[in-house]
């Protein structure tokens, strides 16, 4: 279903939040047939967008249902373009730092699969707002940077999530925009192929010996994965961004992308909100939850580099 203009949707309201979250009439909203979780109709989603100003929006929706499903239903709300996302098992989320006109899409998922639905298009101011008050501070860092996808586009790709993460890290820390062709050549030189990716050791060993698109690796130090340590590192201007590996099970989501097989995946962590870390991969800044982070994170590295 293509995105719809907000003015055409009577079930979508754009308003200020003055007295708590909206109360939605959700009777009969869930899917009544089908293998995957979903809604009985597009109107039944009842997306409500609340504009906080400065490109910050809270979104609320009615629950999906899965008559033939299995496991707990989770939701991924994604913006197009740029793929800002939030992931939750709740019926609301917060997306910040938008610029220009965005279309929202929502996916409902369980262990059987995913159902997608097109939603509203709204205009956003794009300036980064102050953090919404909460139990934690936040640092949204480089959330408005536009990243290249390089060769790391799912589900079929060069397999170079390692080198793509390095290129993203170099852009954040050094302002270095890597050449995609050069990056692919170096990935092959390091031993990567169309079917076989690189291990952590292979990646760091190559980076130590050969500058990757102009940046040499000085050191890669394992770093604690605890959320408090991650927030401390991001707040430290001498660190700024961490590289991490995730271990995702088959069918799990990162942003609006599902891992088709059990996978290890490299990302860059360069910010956080109350909900969780902001990570860069596939040319997107993606909002993870701390729960998802704690479940999937493998190894975190604090990396030091220098211009070759």
VEXTOR-98536 format. One record per residue (C-alpha): residue number from 1; residue in one letter; x, y, z. Coordinates in Angstrom, 1 decimal. Example, Ala and Ser with C-alpha at 12.3 -4.5 7.8 and 13.67 -1.06 7.14 Angstrom:
1;A;12.3;-4.5;7.8
2;S;13.7;-1.1;7.1
***
This chain:
1;X;0.0;0.0;0.0
2;X;1.6;3.4;-1.0
3;X;2.0;6.1;1.6
4;X;-1.0;8.4;1.8
5;X;-1.1;12.2;2.3
6;X;-1.9;13.0;5.9
7;X;-4.8;15.3;4.9
8;X;-6.6;12.4;3.3
9;X;-6.6;10.3;6.5
10;X;-9.4;11.1;8.9
11;X;-8.1;8.5;11.4
12;X;-4.7;10.3;11.7
13;X;-4.5;13.4;13.9
14;X;-1.5;15.8;14.2
15;X;-1.8;17.7;17.4
16;X;0.1;18.9;20.5
17;X;0.4;16.5;23.4
18;X;-1.3;18.4;26.3
19;X;-2.9;15.9;28.6
20;X;-1.2;12.6;28.2
21;X;-1.2;10.1;25.3
22;X;-4.3;9.9;23.0
23;X;-7.0;7.3;23.7
24;X;-7.6;5.3;20.5
25;X;-10.8;3.3;19.7
26;X;-9.1;0.1;18.6
27;X;-12.0;-2.5;18.8
28;X;-11.5;-4.9;15.9
29;X;-8.2;-3.4;14.7
30;X;-6.3;-6.7;14.4
31;X;-6.1;-9.0;11.4
32;X;-8.7;-11.7;11.4
33;X;-7.0;-14.1;8.9
34;X;-3.6;-14.7;7.4
35;X;-0.3;-16.2;8.5
36;X;1.4;-13.1;9.8
37;X;0.3;-10.4;12.2
38;X;-1.5;-7.4;10.8
39;X;-4.6;-5.2;10.8
40;X;-8.1;-5.7;9.6
41;X;-7.8;-2.6;7.3
42;X;-5.5;0.4;6.7
43;X;-7.9;2.6;8.6
44;X;-7.9;0.2;11.6
45;X;-4.3;1.1;12.3
46;X;-5.4;4.6;13.5
47;X;-2.0;6.1;13.4
48;X;-1.8;9.2;15.5
49;X;1.1;11.6;15.0
50;X;1.8;14.1;17.7
51;X;4.2;16.9;16.7
52;X;6.5;18.2;19.4
53;X;8.1;20.6;17.0
54;X;11.7;20.8;15.8
55;X;11.3;17.6;13.8
56;X;10.2;15.4;16.8
57;X;7.1;13.2;16.6
58;X;5.4;10.8;18.9
59;X;3.4;8.0;17.2
60;X;0.6;5.9;18.5
61;X;-1.3;3.1;16.8
62;X;-3.8;0.3;17.4
63;X;-2.6;-3.3;18.0
64;X;-2.1;-5.8;15.3
65;X;-3.3;-9.4;15.7
66;X;-2.0;-12.8;14.3
67;X;-4.7;-15.5;14.3
68;X;-2.2;-18.0;12.9
69;X;0.8;-16.4;14.5
70;X;3.4;-17.5;17.0
71;X;5.2;-15.4;19.7
72;X;5.0;-11.9;20.8
73;X;4.1;-9.2;18.2
74;X;6.7;-6.4;17.8
75;X;6.4;-3.2;15.7
76;X;8.9;-1.4;13.6
77;X;8.0;2.2;12.5
78;X;10.2;3.5;9.7
79;X;10.5;6.8;7.8
80;X;11.1;7.2;4.2
81;X;13.5;8.6;3.0
82;X;16.5;8.0;5.3
83;X;15.1;5.1;7.2
84;X;14.9;6.5;10.7
85;X;13.2;3.8;12.8
86;X;12.0;2.8;16.2
87;X;11.3;-0.8;17.3
88;X;9.0;-1.7;20.1
89;X;6.5;-4.2;21.5
90;X;4.5;-1.3;22.8
91;X;1.9;0.8;20.8
92;X;3.8;4.0;20.6
93;X;7.3;5.4;19.8
94;X;9.3;8.6;19.4
95;X;11.2;9.6;16.3
96;X;13.4;12.7;16.4
97;X;15.6;14.8;14.1
98;X;13.6;14.6;10.9
99;X;14.1;17.1;8.0
100;X;11.6;17.7;5.2
101;X;8.7;15.5;4.1
102;X;8.6;12.0;5.4
103;X;6.3;9.0;4.9
104;X;5.8;6.6;7.9
105;X;5.5;2.9;7.5
106;X;4.8;0.3;10.2
107;X;5.6;-3.4;10.2
108;X;4.1;-5.9;12.6
109;X;6.2;-9.0;13.2
110;X;6.1;-12.3;15.1
111;X;7.9;-15.6;14.7
112;X;5.9;-16.4;11.5
113;X;6.9;-13.2;9.6
114;X;6.0;-9.6;8.9
115;X;3.1;-7.5;7.6
116;X;3.8;-4.0;6.2
117;X;1.4;-1.1;5.9
118;X;1.8;2.3;4.3
119;X;0.9;5.3;6.4
120;X;1.0;9.1;6.5
121;X;3.2;11.7;4.9
122;X;4.0;14.7;7.1
123;X;6.3;17.8;6.8
124;X;9.0;18.1;9.5
125;X;11.2;21.1;10.4
126;X;14.4;19.1;10.8
127;X;16.2;20.9;13.6
128;X;17.4;18.6;16.4
129;X;15.2;19.1;19.5
130;X;16.2;19.1;23.1
131;X;15.8;15.6;24.7
132;X;12.4;14.7;25.9
133;X;12.5;14.6;29.7
134;X;13.0;11.1;31.1
135;X;15.1;9.0;33.4
136;X;18.2;9.2;31.1
137;X;19.9;12.0;29.2
138;X;20.4;11.5;25.5
139;X;22.9;12.4;22.9
140;X;21.7;12.0;19.3
141;X;25.1;12.8;17.9
142;X;25.3;12.6;14.1
143;X;21.7;11.5;13.6
144;X;21.2;13.8;10.6
145;X;24.3;12.7;8.7
146;X;23.5;10.9;5.4
147;X;25.5;7.7;5.0
148;X;26.4;5.8;1.9
149;X;25.3;2.1;1.7
150;X;28.6;1.0;0.0
151;X;28.3;-2.7;-0.8
152;X;26.4;-3.6;2.3
153;X;22.8;-3.7;1.2
154;X;20.6;-6.6;2.4
155;X;19.5;-9.3;1.7
156;X;22.1;-10.0;-1.1
157;X;25.3;-8.0;-0.8
158;X;29.1;-8.1;-1.0
159;X;29.1;-9.3;2.6
160;X;31.2;-6.4;3.7
161;X;29.4;-5.2;6.8
162;X;32.8;-5.0;8.4
163;X;34.2;-2.6;5.8
164;X;31.0;-0.7;5.5
165;X;31.0;-0.1;9.3
166;X;34.6;1.1;9.1
167;X;33.7;3.5;6.3
168;X;30.8;4.9;8.4
169;X;33.1;5.2;11.4
170;X;35.6;7.1;9.3
171;X;32.9;9.5;8.2
172;X;31.7;10.2;11.7
173;X;35.2;10.5;13.3
174;X;37.2;12.0;10.4
175;X;34.6;13.4;8.1
176;X;36.0;11.1;5.5
177;X;33.6;10.0;2.7
178;X;35.0;6.7;1.3
179;X;35.1;5.7;-2.3
180;X;32.8;2.7;-2.7
181;X;34.9;1.1;-5.5
182;X;38.1;1.4;-3.5
183;X;36.3;0.0;-0.5
184;X;35.2;-3.1;-2.5
185;X;38.7;-3.7;-3.8
186;X;40.2;-3.5;-0.4
187;X;37.5;-5.9;1.0
188;X;38.6;-8.4;-1.7
189;X;42.3;-7.9;-0.9
190;X;41.5;-8.7;2.7
191;X;40.0;-12.1;1.7
192;X;36.3;-11.2;1.4
193;X;34.2;-12.8;-1.4
194;X;30.7;-12.6;-2.6
195;X;29.8;-15.6;-0.4
196;X;32.3;-15.3;2.5
197;X;32.6;-12.3;4.7
198;X;35.5;-11.4;6.9
199;X;36.0;-12.3;10.6
200;X;36.8;-9.7;13.2
201;X;40.4;-10.8;13.3
202;X;40.8;-10.7;9.5
203;X;39.2;-7.2;9.4
204;X;41.4;-5.6;12.1
205;X;44.5;-7.4;10.9
206;X;44.1;-5.9;7.4
207;X;43.2;-2.5;8.7
208;X;46.4;-2.5;10.8
209;X;48.5;-3.3;7.8
210;X;46.8;-1.3;5.2
211;X;44.9;2.0;5.5
212;X;41.2;1.6;4.5
213;X;40.3;4.4;2.2
214;X;42.9;6.7;3.7
215;X;42.6;5.9;7.4
216;X;45.0;3.7;9.3
217;X;44.1;1.7;12.4
218;X;46.1;2.6;15.5
219;X;44.3;0.4;18.0
220;X;41.1;-1.5;18.5
221;X;40.3;-2.1;22.2
222;X;37.4;-4.2;23.5
223;X;34.9;-2.0;25.3
224;X;32.2;-2.8;27.8
225;X;28.8;-3.3;26.2
226;X;26.8;-2.2;29.3
227;X;24.4;0.7;28.3
228;X;25.9;3.0;30.9
229;X;29.4;2.5;29.5
230;X;28.0;3.0;25.9
231;X;26.4;6.3;26.9
232;X;29.6;7.4;28.7
233;X;31.7;6.7;25.6
234;X;29.4;8.6;23.2
235;X;29.4;11.6;25.5
236;X;33.2;11.6;25.4
237;X;34.3;13.7;22.5
238;X;37.6;11.8;22.3
239;X;35.6;8.6;21.5
240;X;32.5;9.8;19.6
241;X;31.7;6.5;18.0
242;X;32.1;2.8;18.7
243;X;32.1;-0.2;16.4
244;X;30.1;-3.2;17.6
245;X;29.2;-6.6;16.3
246;X;25.7;-8.0;16.7
247;X;24.5;-11.6;16.7
248;X;21.0;-11.7;15.2
249;X;18.9;-14.8;15.0
250;X;17.0;-15.7;11.8
251;X;13.9;-13.6;11.5
252;X;15.1;-10.8;13.8
253;X;14.8;-7.2;12.7
254;X;17.2;-4.3;12.7
255;X;15.3;-1.2;11.7
256;X;13.0;-2.3;8.9
257;X;15.3;-5.1;7.7
258;X;14.9;-8.7;8.7
259;X;17.8;-11.1;8.9
260;X;17.0;-14.0;6.6
261;X;19.5;-16.2;8.4
262;X;21.4;-16.3;11.7
263;X;23.9;-13.5;11.2
264;X;26.8;-11.6;12.7
265;X;26.7;-7.9;11.7
266;X;28.9;-4.9;12.2
267;X;27.5;-1.5;13.1
268;X;28.6;1.9;14.4
269;X;27.2;3.3;17.6
270;X;27.3;7.1;17.5
271;X;24.4;8.3;19.7
272;X;21.6;7.3;22.0
273;X;18.2;8.3;23.3
274;X;16.2;7.1;26.3
275;X;15.0;4.2;24.2
276;X;18.4;2.9;23.2
277;X;21.5;3.3;21.0
278;X;21.5;5.0;17.7
279;X;23.4;2.9;15.2
280;X;24.6;3.3;11.6
281;X;24.3;0.6;9.0
282;X;22.9;0.1;5.5
283;X;23.1;3.8;4.9
284;X;20.7;4.5;7.8
285;X;20.7;5.8;11.3
286;X;18.6;3.3;13.2
287;X;17.1;3.5;16.7
288;X;17.6;0.3;18.6
289;X;16.1;-0.4;22.1
290;X;18.4;-1.1;25.0
291;X;16.6;-4.5;25.4
292;X;17.5;-5.4;21.8
293;X;21.0;-4.2;22.3
294;X;21.5;-6.3;25.4
295;X;20.1;-9.3;23.6
296;X;22.1;-9.1;20.4
297;X;25.3;-7.2;21.1
298;X;28.5;-9.4;20.8
299;X;31.7;-7.4;21.0
300;X;32.2;-3.6;21.2
301;X;35.4;-1.9;20.2
302;X;36.8;1.6;20.9
303;X;38.8;2.3;17.8
304;X;41.6;4.8;17.3
305;X;42.7;5.7;13.8
306;X;44.9;8.3;11.9
307;X;45.0;9.7;8.4
308;X;47.5;7.7;6.4
***
